[in-house]
Amino acid sequence: MKMMSRSAAPHVTLAAIPAAVMLFALSQSAHAQALQSQSIEERLNTLMRVVDEQQRQIQSLERQVTNLEMAQRGRGMPGAGAPDAASDATVAEQPGADGLPVPLPPLAQALPGATAPGSLTGTATGVPVNPPSPDAGATNGATGTSAASGPQQGAPVGVNPTVGETQKNAEPTRTQAEEAVVQREHAPLFDHKLTLDWGISDTYYDRRQLQLSGFLALDAIFLGNINLGQTKSHQITADLDTRYGITDRMSVDVDVPYVYRHSSFIVGGAGGSASTLSDASVNSSDIGDVNFGIYYQFLKETNNLPDVVGSLRVKTPTGSSPFGIKVQQITPDNTNLVAPSKLPTGTGFWNVTAGLSVLKTYDPVVLFGSFSYTYNISRSFADISSVIGQTQPAEVKLGDIIQFGGGVALAFSDKDSASISYTMAIEPQSKTKSPGGSWTGVPGSETTASVLNFGLNHVVNKHLTINGAVSVGLTPDAPNFVVGVRFPYTF
């Protein structure tokens, strides 16, 4: 009997195959008859439900793409809204957590009264006649739970509920050219990176002054010589600025300049003739005023907020002081031609500068501005007189400087950008005080220097950048022009 049952088993299995085929055909026929039996309104509702589900899936895909983009934005750091590994492991266990929406059901299975995965319940047939708005929803379709208990109302599972906040708070993506503008015009902040910034510049002054030697007759007629004195000066400065990023918000730097100065003095009056000119030249070179500073980033740039960086700098009087330098007659046949025995390479004072700079990126445009206040510390000198054989000790206080400016830069490509900016520095009158005396103002010492700056930046590679600049003076107290180039190299 056992042998008979074993041999009969294959025949029973083969006989079951036609039965299964017949049952499948009857099932498909039943689905087809169900679709044919639907009214036009029911079919319309069914189509509306399918369309609504497709809209939800499209919205889910858009949110997933947004998450991926935000995770890769910023300065090489993950976006603020990127989920961490722990949250990924939790979400991955839920339906749809792989970043893909739940698949649509076949149209033949979307029968009246059936709820498709991820759809919303509405009318008696389970399909809303009017599709809800993308942000609306009362049920989390992926899990079938209420939206109030989910991460966000109407949001599919696996989507970060803080995508909107992430978009507002994420740092904008900058090109290499825009980063060069930030490094030059704003404040260089590097996380544990060393930068050597070497530069050279030429500052040119050309001053003309009318010199009168004589007297007025009858208060209306001038009798004497009228000469035009001219001073031409070049100041070439080569400096090395060493910067290091302590954190991603704080950096320090030390700038050591070396200054070469050349000045030519041209006046008339040689041989007693006002029409005959004579000239003299003076050269000097020495270390300039070494300065150092610290930068701190109060706000990091987001889509809504700009970069805000504060700075505190200290300048030391390491360069040669301008006080006590004697002025002497150069040629014996022209008493009008006098020149200093040497030229200073520093100011002779300690000062402290507190500044604040703001920068905002609107790709491909970068807007920037700055404001600073410089406090010059008074200092006593053994001699401030320029007359040979005369000694005059005094305490000197330079006016505190207020400087402000702003500009715009445009990135032409990923590696090239150009900028234009305006800067104004206002320095009130300087004062002197003799031993035991009181402060007195120095006539003509108040200055207002206004400058228009043009810059061009080129990124050679991820380490080296070339920054060229030309500044044009707009007021008599500003230099005629400044031409310079810098080569910052980041390790």
Secondary structure as the mmCIF struct_conf table of DSSP 4:
data_model
#
loop_
_struct_conf.conf_type_id
_struct_conf.id
_struct_conf.beg_label_comp_id
_struct_conf.beg_label_asym_id
_struct_conf.beg_label_seq_id
_struct_conf.end_label_comp_id
_struct_conf.end_label_asym_id
_struct_conf.end_label_seq_id
HELX_RH_AL_P HELX_RH_AL_P1 LYS A 2 GLN A 36
TURN_TY1_P TURN_TY1_P1 SER A 37 SER A 37
BEND BEND1 GLN A 38 GLN A 38
HELX_RH_AL_P HELX_RH_AL_P2 ILE A 40 GLN A 72
BEND BEND2 GLY A 74 MET A 77
TURN_TY1_P TURN_TY1_P2 ALA A 80 GLY A 81
HELX_RH_AL_P HELX_RH_AL_P3 ALA A 85 VAL A 91
TURN_TY1_P TURN_TY1_P3 ALA A 92 GLU A 93
BEND BEND3 GLN A 94 GLN A 94
TURN_TY1_P TURN_TY1_P4 PRO A 95 ASP A 98
BEND BEND4 GLY A 99 LEU A 100
HELX_LH_PP_P HELX_LH_PP_P1 PRO A 101 PRO A 106
HELX_RH_3T_P HELX_RH_3T_P1 LEU A 107 GLN A 109
TURN_TY1_P TURN_TY1_P5 PRO A 112 GLY A 113
TURN_TY1_P TURN_TY1_P6 PRO A 117 GLY A 118
BEND BEND5 THR A 123 THR A 123
TURN_TY1_P TURN_TY1_P7 ALA A 124 THR A 125
BEND BEND6 GLY A 126 GLY A 126
BEND BEND7 VAL A 129 ASN A 130
HELX_LH_PP_P HELX_LH_PP_P2 PRO A 131 SER A 133
TURN_TY1_P TURN_TY1_P8 PRO A 134 ASP A 135
BEND BEND8 ALA A 138 ALA A 138
STRN STRN1 THR A 139 ASN A 140
TURN_TY1_P TURN_TY1_P9 GLY A 141 GLY A 144
STRN STRN2 THR A 145 SER A 146
HELX_RH_3T_P HELX_RH_3T_P2 ALA A 147 SER A 149
BEND BEND9 GLY A 150 GLN A 152
TURN_TY1_P TURN_TY1_P10 GLN A 153 GLY A 154
HELX_LH_PP_P HELX_LH_PP_P3 ALA A 155 PRO A 156
TURN_TY1_P TURN_TY1_P11 VAL A 157 GLY A 158
BEND BEND10 VAL A 159 VAL A 159
TURN_TY1_P TURN_TY1_P12 PRO A 161 THR A 162
HELX_RH_AL_P HELX_RH_AL_P4 VAL A 163 ASN A 169
BEND BEND11 ALA A 170 ALA A 170
HELX_LH_PP_P HELX_LH_PP_P4 GLU A 171 THR A 173
HELX_RH_AL_P HELX_RH_AL_P5 GLN A 176 VAL A 181
HELX_RH_PI_P HELX_RH_PI_P1 VAL A 182 HIS A 186
TURN_TY1_P TURN_TY1_P13 ASP A 191 HIS A 192
STRN STRN3 LEU A 194 ALA A 217
TURN_TY1_P TURN_TY1_P14 LEU A 218 ALA A 220
STRN STRN4 ILE A 221 GLY A 245
BEND BEND12 ILE A 246 ARG A 249
STRN STRN5 MET A 250 GLY A 268
HELX_RH_3T_P HELX_RH_3T_P3 ALA A 270 GLY A 272
TURN_TY1_P TURN_TY1_P15 ALA A 274 SER A 275
STRN STRN6 LEU A 277 ILE A 287
STRN STRN7 ASN A 291 LEU A 299
BEND BEND13 ASN A 303 LEU A 305
STRN STRN8 ASP A 307 LYS A 315
BEND BEND14 GLY A 319 GLY A 319
HELX_LH_PP_P HELX_LH_PP_P5 SER A 320 SER A 321
BEND BEND15 PRO A 322 PRO A 322
TURN_TY1_P TURN_TY1_P16 PHE A 323 GLY A 324
HELX_LH_PP_P HELX_LH_PP_P6 ILE A 325 LYS A 326
STRN STRN9 VAL A 327 GLN A 329
BEND BEND16 ILE A 330 ILE A 330
TURN_TY1_P TURN_TY1_P17 PRO A 332 ASP A 333
TURN_TY1_P TURN_TY1_P18 THR A 335 ASN A 336
STRN STRN10 VAL A 338 PRO A 340
BEND BEND17 SER A 341 LYS A 342
BEND BEND18 THR A 345 GLY A 346
BEND BEND19 GLY A 348 GLY A 348
STRN STRN11 ASN A 351 TYR A 362
TURN_TY1_P TURN_TY1_P19 ASP A 363 PRO A 364
STRN STRN12 VAL A 365 ASN A 376
HELX_LH_PP_P HELX_LH_PP_P7 ILE A 377 SER A 378
STRN STRN13 ARG A 379 PHE A 381
BEND BEND20 ALA A 382 ALA A 382
BEND BEND21 VAL A 387 VAL A 387
TURN_TY1_P TURN_TY1_P20 ILE A 388 GLY A 389
STRN STRN14 ALA A 394 LYS A 397
HELX_LH_PP_P HELX_LH_PP_P8 LEU A 398 ASP A 400
STRN STRN15 ILE A 401 ALA A 411
BEND BEND22 PHE A 412 LYS A 415
STRN STRN16 ASP A 416 GLU A 427
STRN STRN17 LYS A 431 LYS A 433
TURN_TY1_P TURN_TY1_P21 PRO A 435 GLY A 436
BEND BEND23 GLY A 437 GLY A 437
STRN STRN18 THR A 440 GLY A 441
HELX_LH_PP_P HELX_LH_PP_P9 VAL A 442 VAL A 442
TURN_TY1_P TURN_TY1_P22 PRO A 443 GLY A 444
STRN STRN19 THR A 447 VAL A 459
BEND BEND24 ASN A 461 HIS A 463
STRN STRN20 LEU A 464 LEU A 464
STRN STRN21 THR A 465 GLY A 473
BEND BEND25 THR A 475 THR A 475
TURN_TY1_P TURN_TY1_P23 PRO A 476 ASP A 477
BEND BEND26 ALA A 478 ALA A 478
BEND BEND27 ASN A 480 ASN A 480
STRN STRN22 PHE A 481 THR A 490
#
